Amino acid sequence: MRVLISVSDKRGVAGFARRLAEMGAEIISTGGTHKLLEEEGIPVTGISEVTGFPECLDGRVKTLHPAVHGGILAMRDKEEHMEQLKKLNIQTIDIVAINLYPFRETIRKQEVTLEDAIENIDIGGPAMLRSSAKNHRDVVVICDPSDYGPVLEELIEKGGVSYATKYRLALKVFDHTAAYDAMIAEYLRKEGARVLGKTEEDLPETLTLTFEKAQELRYGENPHQKAAYYKEVRPYEGSLARAVQLHGKELSFNNINDANGALEALKEFEEPAVVAVKHANPCGAAVGENIYEAYGKAYEADPVSIFGGIIAANRTIDRETAEEIHKIFVEIVIAPDFTEEALAVLRQKANIRLLELPSIGQTPPEGELDLKKVSGGLLVHSRDDLLFQEELQVVTKRQPTPDEMEQLKLAMKVVKHVKSNGIVIARDNRTLGIGPGQVNRIWAVENAIRQATGDLQGAVMASDAFFPFDDCVAAAGAAGITAVIHPGGSLKDQDSIDKADELGMAMVITGVRHFKH
């Protein structure tokens, strides 16, 4: 039995090699692995002794040789193959244990350079893994140290490795090498804008992405659905994947989805702000002089729906704010930090999840893509990272007051994250009513008005898309709303403008639609 071992992750490799050597195996190795095994007193043959050619180019070329790949790829039950090996004086290799240069670990470093990343792209390793996996009927291939034990166990107990195990290990290899190559392609794609300068590029013809399983989930959106949470290899600093859980039970599928929605909406604000989310829709949002005031306003926006919801804050949660949150049941509080006093208050409830994300205000890097799975395919588009055009257009006779303009901007920041058709009513730096996910816009307006908390006199209203008819403006005016903001673009925009003028309302056009499905 001949075994080729060349690993960057050296966990358990000495014990694995020693046990194989005790079973009479010839161990072949390269570079650092060869040195380690020698130091451990394990008989080992250098790769150059097998190939008859020295390792060269700083180790870039060592295993790319017929003596290696011939020994791996030869089909043992094919007489022609075995005769060719004999003529060429090539011996078969029966077990290959390889793991790759640490590209993932390298690109995760804070100050990694493109040159460092490229030097950690493995060439020979993937070639040997793929060769071995292709010929898995005859070769046992291992890319994960956790498989050393099971392979040894079968060799000791059965005298060989079962086909079922060989197949499982081969599949694991192809998953591993596919993810490795995808990770490299994704990294280089993202680095392209920096290296080549800012260019407007089309979306790639083929899209290769790598995600790693972070945790198994108890179930998906519903108890009968299986689920898991996967993270990007290198998530950006302000993403939910970077959050650290300080307290509470494991996050569920819906927890993660809702927390991400709350976080996305929160990033619209620079001043102290709180966003509450329930079933993927904002149910209350507010800004204040401090986080205590912002939370109070967000709670008042909808004290019913916030129950069992997600709270996201962009400032440290202090004791006073924590005591207010403690009065109700919420699933998650996510914030850049918590004071020790706040943690002591919130931890009194065993099930509340507390997530700390110091970089909570950081937005995704330019070029980040947004993905949506559909049956048989994937919808891909750039992120909705534009709120409105630089120049807002007032289209009515009456100009909005400075306060109305501030409230209109707040409402638009929130409605951007409401499921379409979406409407948000706001006043006094908080939302008053939210109408999400309706099949026509007037229903969204009517729901927002009907569910509003507080007097709507002097309030403002934002719509994620244009008003197709003047009925939305009429309903808003009848409720006491004095200013509206929407993208415009309807063939009947003028009807809505005329209705606003008739009612003495102000209307602002943003030029940017924010459908969210």
ABEGO torsion letter per residue (X at the ends): XBBBBBBABABGAAAAAAAAAAAGBBBBBBEAAAAAAAAAGBBBBBAAAAAGBBBBGGGABAABBAAAAAAAABBAABAAAAAAAAAAGBBBBABBBBBBBBAAAAAABAABBAAAAAAABBAAAAAAAAAAAAAAAABBBBABAAAAAAAAAAAAAAGBBBAAAAAAAAAAAAAAAAAAAAAAAAAAAAAAAAAAEBBBBBBBABBBBBBBBABBBABBABAABBBBBBBBABBBAABAAABBBABEBBBBAAAAAAAAAAAAAAAABABBBBBBBBGGBBABBBBBABAAAAAAAAAAABAAAABGBBBBBABBBBAAAAAAAAABBBABBBBABBBAAAAAAAAABAABBBBBBAAAABBBBBGBBBBBBBBGBBBBBBBBABABBABBBBABABBBBAAAAAAAAAAAAAAAABBOBBBBBBBGGBBABBBBGBABAAAAAAAAAAABBEBABGBBBBBABBBABAAAAAAAAAAGBABBBBAEGBAAAAAAAAAAAAAGBBBBBAGBBBBBX
